């Protein structure tokens, strides 16, 4: 079992959660973060840090977002690891 990043992270990508993770299991996708379930130790440190309440223990993922369990498992290995805070997508201004 592991923590799972769900729908509220999509388009926000706050990274408050990654700096408290003791096992560096977060990965950064283009539009959201993912948790590698093989690296997660179920410490739950990330849950209270998420300002959008997007992180759940796998057993507690709301029914409407259950597909995010498989999405995290699939996407985490394909995306680079993230361990430092970055500006969320909502705060990033387009350039040009």
Biopython code that builds the backbone (N, CA, C, O; Angstrom):
import numpy as np
from Bio.PDB.StructureBuilder import StructureBuilder

atoms = [
    (1, "UNK", "N", (0.836, -1.183, 0.000)),
    (1, "UNK", "CA", (0.000, 0.000, 0.000)),
    (1, "UNK", "C", (0.881, 1.247, 0.000)),
    (1, "UNK", "O", (2.026, 1.222, 0.451)),
    (2, "UNK", "N", (0.323, 2.323, -0.512)),
    (2, "UNK", "CA", (1.089, 3.563, -0.565)),
    (2, "UNK", "C", (0.139, 4.745, -0.603)),
    (2, "UNK", "O", (-1.082, 4.591, -0.628)),
    (3, "UNK", "N", (0.727, 5.912, -0.606)),
    (3, "UNK", "CA", (-0.042, 7.127, -0.790)),
    (3, "UNK", "C", (-0.271, 7.287, -2.296)),
    (3, "UNK", "O", (0.496, 6.772, -3.108)),
    (4, "UNK", "N", (-1.337, 8.009, -2.656)),
    (4, "UNK", "CA", (-1.705, 8.198, -4.055)),
    (4, "UNK", "C", (-2.049, 9.664, -4.276)),
    (4, "UNK", "O", (-2.816, 10.245, -3.508)),
    (5, "UNK", "N", (-1.491, 10.260, -5.313)),
    (5, "UNK", "CA", (-1.848, 11.626, -5.708)),
    (5, "UNK", "C", (-3.042, 11.522, -6.651)),
    (5, "UNK", "O", (-3.039, 10.720, -7.585)),
    (6, "UNK", "N", (-4.070, 12.347, -6.395)),
    (6, "UNK", "CA", (-5.317, 12.236, -7.149)),
    (6, "UNK", "C", (-5.659, 13.540, -7.881)),
    (6, "UNK", "O", (-4.837, 14.452, -7.970)),
    (7, "UNK", "N", (-6.869, 13.604, -8.391)),
    (7, "UNK", "CA", (-7.347, 14.668, -9.286)),
    (7, "UNK", "C", (-7.083, 16.102, -8.829)),
    (7, "UNK", "O", (-6.742, 16.930, -9.673)),
    (8, "UNK", "N", (-7.218, 16.450, -7.542)),
    (8, "UNK", "CA", (-7.003, 17.863, -7.179)),
    (8, "UNK", "C", (-5.602, 18.386, -7.481)),
    (8, "UNK", "O", (-5.400, 19.599, -7.528)),
    (9, "UNK", "N", (-4.638, 17.505, -7.683)),
    (9, "UNK", "CA", (-3.279, 17.945, -8.019)),
    (9, "UNK", "C", (-3.162, 18.362, -9.484)),
    (9, "UNK", "O", (-2.289, 19.155, -9.839)),
    (10, "UNK", "N", (-4.033, 17.832, -10.327)),
    (10, "UNK", "CA", (-3.937, 18.097, -11.760)),
    (10, "UNK", "C", (-4.069, 19.594, -12.036)),
    (10, "UNK", "O", (-5.067, 20.215, -11.670)),
    (11, "UNK", "N", (-3.068, 20.160, -12.676)),
    (11, "UNK", "CA", (-3.069, 21.569, -13.025)),
    (11, "UNK", "C", (-2.581, 22.487, -11.915)),
    (11, "UNK", "O", (-2.455, 23.693, -12.130)),
    (12, "UNK", "N", (-2.306, 21.954, -10.750)),
    (12, "UNK", "CA", (-1.810, 22.765, -9.624)),
    (12, "UNK", "C", (-0.337, 22.475, -9.378)),
    (12, "UNK", "O", (0.521, 23.355, -9.453)),
    (13, "UNK", "N", (-0.080, 21.214, -9.084)),
    (13, "UNK", "CA", (1.276, 20.716, -8.869)),
    (13, "UNK", "C", (2.015, 21.477, -7.767)),
    (13, "UNK", "O", (3.149, 21.915, -7.959)),
    (14, "UNK", "N", (1.360, 21.630, -6.609)),
    (14, "UNK", "CA", (2.058, 22.170, -5.442)),
    (14, "UNK", "C", (3.099, 21.148, -5.018)),
    (14, "UNK", "O", (2.870, 19.946, -5.151)),
    (15, "UNK", "N", (4.232, 21.601, -4.514)),
    (15, "UNK", "CA", (5.308, 20.672, -4.160)),
    (15, "UNK", "C", (5.643, 20.700, -2.671)),
    (15, "UNK", "O", (6.717, 20.248, -2.273)),
    (16, "UNK", "N", (4.750, 21.218, -1.855)),
    (16, "UNK", "CA", (4.957, 21.226, -0.416)),
    (16, "UNK", "C", (5.177, 19.800, 0.104)),
    (16, "UNK", "O", (5.942, 19.583, 1.044)),
    (17, "UNK", "N", (4.513, 18.858, -0.506)),
    (17, "UNK", "CA", (4.565, 17.449, -0.088)),
    (17, "UNK", "C", (5.929, 16.820, -0.327)),
    (17, "UNK", "O", (6.362, 15.976, 0.458)),
    (18, "UNK", "N", (6.606, 17.209, -1.384)),
    (18, "UNK", "CA", (7.858, 16.529, -1.736)),
    (18, "UNK", "C", (8.976, 16.812, -0.742)),
    (18, "UNK", "O", (9.851, 15.969, -0.546)),
    (19, "UNK", "N", (8.963, 17.973, -0.116)),
    (19, "UNK", "CA", (10.052, 18.323, 0.800)),
    (19, "UNK", "C", (9.953, 17.588, 2.132)),
    (19, "UNK", "O", (10.944, 17.519, 2.859)),
    (20, "UNK", "N", (8.799, 17.042, 2.470)),
    (20, "UNK", "CA", (8.658, 16.287, 3.725)),
    (20, "UNK", "C", (8.790, 14.783, 3.518)),
    (20, "UNK", "O", (8.812, 14.027, 4.490)),
    (21, "UNK", "N", (8.875, 14.347, 2.290)),
    (21, "UNK", "CA", (8.934, 12.908, 1.993)),
    (21, "UNK", "C", (10.311, 12.349, 2.374)),
    (21, "UNK", "O", (11.324, 12.793, 1.834)),
    (22, "UNK", "N", (10.357, 11.385, 3.295)),
    (22, "UNK", "CA", (11.650, 10.844, 3.723)),
    (22, "UNK", "C", (12.254, 9.833, 2.741)),
    (22, "UNK", "O", (13.408, 9.436, 2.897)),
    (23, "UNK", "N", (11.490, 9.419, 1.740)),
    (23, "UNK", "CA", (12.011, 8.391, 0.829)),
    (23, "UNK", "C", (12.045, 8.853, -0.626)),
    (23, "UNK", "O", (12.282, 8.043, -1.522)),
    (24, "UNK", "N", (11.813, 10.142, -0.874)),
    (24, "UNK", "CA", (11.928, 10.697, -2.227)),
    (24, "UNK", "C", (11.132, 9.902, -3.255)),
    (24, "UNK", "O", (11.652, 9.539, -4.310)),
    (25, "UNK", "N", (9.866, 9.634, -2.941)),
    (25, "UNK", "CA", (9.056, 8.806, -3.844)),
    (25, "UNK", "C", (8.189, 9.623, -4.804)),
    (25, "UNK", "O", (7.432, 9.047, -5.585)),
    (26, "UNK", "N", (8.287, 10.963, -4.761)),
    (26, "UNK", "CA", (7.492, 11.797, -5.668)),
    (26, "UNK", "C", (8.183, 11.948, -7.014)),
    (26, "UNK", "O", (9.408, 12.018, -7.106)),
    (27, "UNK", "N", (7.362, 11.996, -8.052)),
    (27, "UNK", "CA", (7.850, 12.187, -9.417)),
    (27, "UNK", "C", (7.002, 13.267, -10.068)),
    (27, "UNK", "O", (5.800, 13.367, -9.822)),
    (28, "UNK", "N", (7.648, 14.076, -10.904)),
    (28, "UNK", "CA", (6.987, 15.233, -11.501)),
    (28, "UNK", "C", (6.592, 14.976, -12.941)),
    (28, "UNK", "O", (7.439, 14.781, -13.813)),
    (29, "UNK", "N", (5.281, 14.979, -13.173)),
    (29, "UNK", "CA", (4.761, 14.903, -14.522)),
    (29, "UNK", "C", (4.506, 16.298, -15.053)),
    (29, "UNK", "O", (4.738, 17.285, -14.354)),
    (30, "UNK", "N", (4.042, 16.384, -16.254)),
    (30, "UNK", "CA", (3.801, 17.682, -16.877)),
    (30, "UNK", "C", (2.714, 18.478, -16.153)),
    (30, "UNK", "O", (2.834, 19.694, -16.004)),
    (31, "UNK", "N", (1.658, 17.804, -15.705)),
    (31, "UNK", "CA", (0.515, 18.500, -15.117)),
    (31, "UNK", "C", (0.240, 18.164, -13.662)),
    (31, "UNK", "O", (-0.604, 18.801, -13.032)),
    (32, "UNK", "N", (0.939, 17.171, -13.117)),
    (32, "UNK", "CA", (0.712, 16.791, -11.724)),
    (32, "UNK", "C", (1.884, 15.969, -11.202)),
    (32, "UNK", "O", (2.786, 15.601, -11.954)),
    (33, "UNK", "N", (1.858, 15.691, -9.915)),
    (33, "UNK", "CA", (2.857, 14.845, -9.286)),
    (33, "UNK", "C", (2.324, 13.421, -9.169)),
    (33, "UNK", "O", (1.115, 13.190, -9.201)),
    (34, "UNK", "N", (3.242, 12.477, -9.033)),
    (34, "UNK", "CA", (2.888, 11.074, -8.848)),
    (34, "UNK", "C", (3.732, 10.510, -7.713)),
    (34, "UNK", "O", (4.834, 10.994, -7.454)),
    (35, "UNK", "N", (3.223, 9.502, -7.043)),
    (35, "UNK", "CA", (3.968, 8.803, -6.001)),
    (35, "UNK", "C", (4.275, 7.395, -6.497)),
    (35, "UNK", "O", (3.388, 6.676, -6.958)),
    (36, "UNK", "N", (5.539, 7.018, -6.396)),
    (36, "UNK", "CA", (5.935, 5.663, -6.775)),
    (36, "UNK", "C", (5.559, 4.731, -5.626)),
    (36, "UNK", "O", (6.141, 4.825, -4.545)),
    (37, "UNK", "N", (4.601, 3.838, -5.840)),
    (37, "UNK", "CA", (4.149, 2.976, -4.754)),
    (37, "UNK", "C", (5.217, 1.993, -4.270)),
    (37, "UNK", "O", (5.123, 1.482, -3.154)),
    (38, "UNK", "N", (6.226, 1.727, -5.092)),
    (38, "UNK", "CA", (7.295, 0.828, -4.681)),
    (38, "UNK", "C", (8.316, 1.521, -3.787)),
    (38, "UNK", "O", (9.103, 0.856, -3.112)),
    (39, "UNK", "N", (8.309, 2.851, -3.777)),
    (39, "UNK", "CA", (9.228, 3.614, -2.931)),
    (39, "UNK", "C", (8.549, 4.157, -1.679)),
    (39, "UNK", "O", (9.216, 4.398, -0.673)),
    (40, "UNK", "N", (7.253, 4.350, -1.725)),
    (40, "UNK", "CA", (6.501, 4.948, -0.618)),
    (40, "UNK", "C", (6.515, 4.027, 0.600)),
    (40, "UNK", "O", (6.318, 2.819, 0.473)),
    (41, "UNK", "N", (6.748, 4.604, 1.780)),
    (41, "UNK", "CA", (6.788, 3.817, 3.013)),
    (41, "UNK", "C", (5.537, 4.054, 3.876)),
    (41, "UNK", "O", (5.519, 3.667, 5.045)),
    (42, "UNK", "N", (4.518, 4.668, 3.330)),
    (42, "UNK", "CA", (3.248, 4.892, 4.037)),
    (42, "UNK", "C", (3.388, 5.726, 5.303)),
    (42, "UNK", "O", (2.658, 5.500, 6.268)),
    (43, "UNK", "N", (4.294, 6.669, 5.318)),
    (43, "UNK", "CA", (4.484, 7.479, 6.532)),
    (43, "UNK", "C", (3.405, 8.539, 6.692)),
    (43, "UNK", "O", (3.191, 9.042, 7.795)),
    (44, "UNK", "N", (2.721, 8.884, 5.602)),
    (44, "UNK", "CA", (1.638, 9.871, 5.574)),
    (44, "UNK", "C", (2.085, 11.304, 5.849)),
    (44, "UNK", "O", (1.242, 12.172, 6.075)),
    (45, "UNK", "N", (3.383, 11.570, 5.835)),
    (45, "UNK", "CA", (3.886, 12.926, 6.079)),
    (45, "UNK", "C", (3.399, 13.907, 5.022)),
    (45, "UNK", "O", (3.239, 15.095, 5.303)),
    (46, "UNK", "N", (3.163, 13.422, 3.816)),
    (46, "UNK", "CA", (2.761, 14.291, 2.710)),
    (46, "UNK", "C", (1.295, 14.728, 2.790)),
    (46, "UNK", "O", (0.941, 15.791, 2.280)),
    (47, "UNK", "N", (0.461, 13.935, 3.409)),
    (47, "UNK", "CA", (-0.979, 14.223, 3.408)),
    (47, "UNK", "C", (-1.309, 15.598, 3.975)),
    (47, "UNK", "O", (-2.001, 16.365, 3.305)),
    (48, "UNK", "N", (-0.847, 15.954, 5.183)),
    (48, "UNK", "CA", (-1.214, 17.275, 5.709)),
    (48, "UNK", "C", (-0.544, 18.442, 4.994)),
    (48, "UNK", "O", (-0.964, 19.588, 5.154)),
    (49, "UNK", "N", (0.494, 18.164, 4.205)),
    (49, "UNK", "CA", (1.205, 19.230, 3.490)),
    (49, "UNK", "C", (0.545, 19.627, 2.186)),
    (49, "UNK", "O", (0.855, 20.687, 1.642)),
    (50, "UNK", "N", (-0.347, 18.813, 1.672)),
    (50, "UNK", "CA", (-0.974, 19.080, 0.377)),
    (50, "UNK", "C", (-2.087, 20.114, 0.521)),
    (50, "UNK", "O", (-3.101, 19.837, 1.162)),
    (51, "UNK", "N", (-1.916, 21.304, -0.066)),
    (51, "UNK", "CA", (-2.930, 22.356, 0.080)),
    (51, "UNK", "C", (-4.236, 22.072, -0.676)),
    (51, "UNK", "O", (-5.256, 22.707, -0.411)),
    (52, "UNK", "N", (-4.202, 21.126, -1.606)),
    (52, "UNK", "CA", (-5.421, 20.809, -2.359)),
    (52, "UNK", "C", (-6.077, 19.511, -1.896)),
    (52, "UNK", "O", (-7.074, 19.077, -2.472)),
    (53, "UNK", "N", (-5.519, 18.895, -0.856)),
    (53, "UNK", "CA", (-6.032, 17.632, -0.320)),
    (53, "UNK", "C", (-6.141, 16.566, -1.416)),
    (53, "UNK", "O", (-7.161, 15.894, -1.560)),
    (54, "UNK", "N", (-5.063, 16.440, -2.172)),
    (54, "UNK", "CA", (-5.028, 15.513, -3.307)),
    (54, "UNK", "C", (-4.414, 14.167, -2.975)),
    (54, "UNK", "O", (-4.473, 13.247, -3.791)),
    (55, "UNK", "N", (-3.816, 14.029, -1.778)),
    (55, "UNK", "CA", (-3.095, 12.799, -1.451)),
    (55, "UNK", "C", (-3.896, 11.968, -0.457)),
    (55, "UNK", "O", (-4.377, 12.466, 0.561)),
    (56, "UNK", "N", (-4.022, 10.683, -0.786)),
    (56, "UNK", "CA", (-4.765, 9.751, 0.053)),
    (56, "UNK", "C", (-3.973, 8.456, 0.196)),
    (56, "UNK", "O", (-3.178, 8.097, -0.673)),
    (57, "UNK", "N", (-4.204, 7.768, 1.299)),
    (57, "UNK", "CA", (-3.705, 6.402, 1.399)),
    (57, "UNK", "C", (-4.477, 5.598, 0.367)),
    (57, "UNK", "O", (-5.664, 5.845, 0.152)),
    (58, "UNK", "N", (-3.829, 4.654, -0.263)),
    (58, "UNK", "CA", (-4.449, 3.874, -1.329)),
    (58, "UNK", "C", (-5.812, 3.299, -0.925)),
    (58, "UNK", "O", (-6.728, 3.257, -1.746)),
    (59, "UNK", "N", (-5.951, 2.865, 0.306)),
    (59, "UNK", "CA", (-7.223, 2.301, 0.779)),
    (59, "UNK", "C", (-8.322, 3.348, 0.932)),
    (59, "UNK", "O", (-9.502, 3.002, 1.005)),
    (60, "UNK", "N", (-7.944, 4.622, 0.982)),
    (60, "UNK", "CA", (-8.905, 5.703, 1.224)),
    (60, "UNK", "C", (-9.167, 6.598, 0.022)),
    (60, "UNK", "O", (-9.834, 7.624, 0.158)),
    (61, "UNK", "N", (-8.663, 6.236, -1.143)),
    (61, "UNK", "CA", (-8.899, 7.037, -2.351)),
    (61, "UNK", "C", (-10.405, 7.012, -2.653)),
    (61, "UNK", "O", (-11.000, 5.939, -2.749)),
    (62, "UNK", "N", (-11.018, 8.187, -2.802)),
    (62, "UNK", "CA", (-12.450, 8.211, -3.131)),
    (62, "UNK", "C", (-12.746, 7.421, -4.410)),
    (62, "UNK", "O", (-11.936, 7.386, -5.336)),
    (63, "UNK", "N", (-13.888, 6.808, -4.439)),
    (63, "UNK", "CA", (-14.281, 5.937, -5.560)),
    (63, "UNK", "C", (-14.101, 6.629, -6.913)),
    (63, "UNK", "O", (-13.632, 6.010, -7.868)),
    (64, "UNK", "N", (-14.467, 7.889, -6.997)),
    (64, "UNK", "CA", (-14.381, 8.626, -8.272)),
    (64, "UNK", "C", (-12.947, 8.768, -8.771)),
    (64, "UNK", "O", (-12.729, 9.005, -9.959)),
    (65, "UNK", "N", (-11.975, 8.627, -7.886)),
    (65, "UNK", "CA", (-10.569, 8.821, -8.252)),
    (65, "UNK", "C", (-9.755, 7.537, -8.167)),
    (65, "UNK", "O", (-8.526, 7.607, -8.179)),
    (66, "UNK", "N", (-10.376, 6.382, -8.084)),
    (66, "UNK", "CA", (-9.668, 5.108, -7.943)),
    (66, "UNK", "C", (-8.708, 4.845, -9.112)),
    (66, "UNK", "O", (-7.711, 4.144, -8.939)),
    (67, "UNK", "N", (-8.997, 5.398, -10.296)),
    (67, "UNK", "CA", (-8.106, 5.217, -11.449)),
    (67, "UNK", "C", (-6.731, 5.843, -11.211)),
    (67, "UNK", "O", (-5.760, 5.475, -11.873)),
    (68, "UNK", "N", (-6.644, 6.776, -10.281)),
    (68, "UNK", "CA", (-5.366, 7.423, -9.991)),
    (68, "UNK", "C", (-4.375, 6.472, -9.312)),
    (68, "UNK", "O", (-3.169, 6.721, -9.334)),
    (69, "UNK", "N", (-4.863, 5.401, -8.719)),
    (69, "UNK", "CA", (-3.967, 4.405, -8.128)),
    (69, "UNK", "C", (-3.098, 3.811, -9.234)),
    (69, "UNK", "O", (-1.873, 3.778, -9.116)),
    (70, "UNK", "N", (-3.727, 3.346, -10.296)),
    (70, "UNK", "CA", (-2.989, 2.779, -11.429)),
    (70, "UNK", "C", (-2.177, 3.849, -12.151)),
    (70, "UNK", "O", (-1.070, 3.580, -12.616)),
    (71, "UNK", "N", (-2.723, 5.061, -12.248)),
    (71, "UNK", "CA", (-2.011, 6.140, -12.938)),
    (71, "UNK", "C", (-0.700, 6.467, -12.225)),
    (71, "UNK", "O", (0.325, 6.653, -12.880)),
    (72, "UNK", "N", (-0.719, 6.539, -10.894)),
    (72, "UNK", "CA", (0.516, 6.792, -10.147)),
    (72, "UNK", "C", (1.522, 5.673, -10.388)),
    (72, "UNK", "O", (2.702, 5.933, -10.624)),
    (73, "UNK", "N", (1.057, 4.431, -10.329)),
    (73, "UNK", "CA", (1.938, 3.270, -10.537)),
    (73, "UNK", "C", (2.553, 3.304, -11.941)),
    (73, "UNK", "O", (3.727, 2.979, -12.119)),
    (74, "UNK", "N", (1.761, 3.693, -12.919)),
    (74, "UNK", "CA", (2.227, 3.731, -14.306)),
    (74, "UNK", "C", (3.156, 4.906, -14.590)),
    (74, "UNK", "O", (4.189, 4.740, -15.239)),
    (75, "UNK", "N", (2.792, 6.093, -14.105)),
    (75, "UNK", "CA", (3.515, 7.306, -14.485)),
    (75, "UNK", "C", (4.763, 7.602, -13.649)),
    (75, "UNK", "O", (5.719, 8.178, -14.167)),
    (76, "UNK", "N", (4.774, 7.226, -12.392)),
    (76, "UNK", "CA", (5.921, 7.554, -11.534)),
    (76, "UNK", "C", (7.248, 7.083, -12.128)),
    (76, "UNK", "O", (8.198, 7.865, -12.157)),
    (77, "UNK", "N", (7.354, 5.849, -12.598)),
    (77, "UNK", "CA", (8.644, 5.419, -13.162)),
    (77, "UNK", "C", (9.036, 6.139, -14.455)),
    (77, "UNK", "O", (10.203, 6.123, -14.846)),
    (78, "UNK", "N", (8.074, 6.761, -15.108)),
    (78, "UNK", "CA", (8.346, 7.448, -16.373)),
    (78, "UNK", "C", (8.733, 8.914, -16.191)),
    (78, "UNK", "O", (9.212, 9.554, -17.127)),
    (79, "UNK", "N", (8.526, 9.443, -14.985)),
    (79, "UNK", "CA", (8.750, 10.867, -14.720)),
    (79, "UNK", "C", (9.941, 11.055, -13.788)),
    (79, "UNK", "O", (10.246, 10.180, -12.978)),
    (80, "UNK", "N", (10.616, 12.203, -13.906)),
    (80, "UNK", "CA", (11.782, 12.446, -13.051)),
    (80, "UNK", "C", (11.383, 12.610, -11.587)),
    (80, "UNK", "O", (10.300, 13.104, -11.271)),
    (81, "UNK", "N", (12.271, 12.190, -10.715)),
    (81, "UNK", "CA", (12.082, 12.358, -9.279)),
    (81, "UNK", "C", (12.119, 13.852, -8.940)),
    (81, "UNK", "O", (12.824, 14.627, -9.586)),
    (82, "UNK", "N", (11.355, 14.239, -7.926)),
    (82, "UNK", "CA", (11.367, 15.627, -7.468)),
    (82, "UNK", "C", (11.512, 15.614, -5.952)),
    (82, "UNK", "O", (10.787, 14.901, -5.259)),
    (83, "UNK", "N", (12.455, 16.409, -5.439)),
    (83, "UNK", "CA", (12.715, 16.446, -4.000)),
    (83, "UNK", "C", (12.742, 17.864, -3.442)),
    (83, "UNK", "O", (12.847, 18.052, -2.230)),
    (84, "UNK", "N", (12.648, 18.862, -4.319)),
    (84, "UNK", "CA", (12.712, 20.249, -3.870)),
    (84, "UNK", "C", (11.451, 20.994, -4.272)),
    (84, "UNK", "O", (10.815, 20.679, -5.278)),
    (85, "UNK", "N", (11.105, 21.983, -3.470)),
    (85, "UNK", "CA", (9.917, 22.805, -3.726)),
    (85, "UNK", "C", (10.131, 23.635, -4.992)),
    (85, "UNK", "O", (11.208, 24.180, -5.232)),
    (86, "UNK", "N", (9.069, 23.711, -5.787)),
    (86, "UNK", "CA", (9.038, 24.533, -6.997)),
    (86, "UNK", "C", (7.755, 25.351, -6.967)),
    (86, "UNK", "O", (6.826, 25.009, -6.236)),
    (87, "UNK", "N", (7.687, 26.421, -7.744)),
    (87, "UNK", "CA", (6.418, 27.159, -7.823)),
    (87, "UNK", "C", (5.329, 26.267, -8.418)),
    (87, "UNK", "O", (5.581, 25.548, -9.385)),
    (88, "UNK", "N", (4.125, 26.307, -7.852)),
    (88, "UNK", "CA", (3.037, 25.512, -8.439)),
    (88, "UNK", "C", (2.641, 26.054, -9.803)),
    (88, "UNK", "O", (2.927, 27.207, -10.126)),
    (89, "UNK", "N", (1.989, 25.228, -10.598)),
    (89, "UNK", "CA", (1.555, 25.664, -11.930)),
    (89, "UNK", "C", (0.680, 26.904, -11.844)),
    (89, "UNK", "O", (0.753, 27.773, -12.713)),
    (90, "UNK", "N", (-0.139, 26.995, -10.816)),
    (90, "UNK", "CA", (-1.032, 28.134, -10.669)),
    (90, "UNK", "C", (-0.260, 29.445, -10.526)),
    (90, "UNK", "O", (-0.787, 30.507, -10.860)),
    (91, "UNK", "N", (0.981, 29.389, -10.034)),
    (91, "UNK", "CA", (1.786, 30.591, -9.831)),
    (91, "UNK", "C", (2.730, 30.896, -10.993)),
    (91, "UNK", "O", (3.355, 31.956, -11.018)),
    (92, "UNK", "N", (2.836, 29.996, -11.934)),
    (92, "UNK", "CA", (3.760, 30.198, -13.044)),
    (92, "UNK", "C", (3.125, 31.059, -14.122)),
    (92, "UNK", "O", (2.015, 30.793, -14.583)),
    (93, "UNK", "N", (3.833, 32.066, -14.501)),
    (93, "UNK", "CA", (3.347, 33.001, -15.522)),
    (93, "UNK", "C", (3.867, 32.588, -16.894)),
    (93, "UNK", "O", (5.026, 32.194, -17.020)),
    (94, "UNK", "N", (3.023, 32.673, -17.927)),
    (94, "UNK", "CA", (3.522, 32.357, -19.264)),
    (94, "UNK", "C", (4.587, 33.343, -19.687)),
    (94, "UNK", "O", (4.524, 34.525, -19.349)),
    (95, "UNK", "N", (5.562, 32.855, -20.425)),
    (95, "UNK", "CA", (6.628, 33.732, -20.912)),
    (95, "UNK", "C", (6.337, 34.152, -22.334)),
    (95, "UNK", "O", (5.625, 33.466, -23.067)),
    (96, "UNK", "N", (6.887, 35.269, -22.709)),
    (96, "UNK", "CA", (6.742, 35.663, -24.097)),
    (96, "UNK", "C", (6.152, 36.945, -24.289)),
    (96, "UNK", "O", (5.980, 37.381, -25.427)),
]
sb = StructureBuilder()
sb.init_structure("model")
sb.init_model(0)
sb.init_chain("A")
sb.init_seg("    ")
for serial, (resi, resn, name, xyz) in enumerate(atoms, 1):
    if name == "N":
        sb.init_residue(resn, " ", resi, " ")
    sb.init_atom(name, np.array(xyz, "f"), 0.0, 1.0, " ", f" {name:<3s}", serial, name[0])
structure = sb.get_structure()
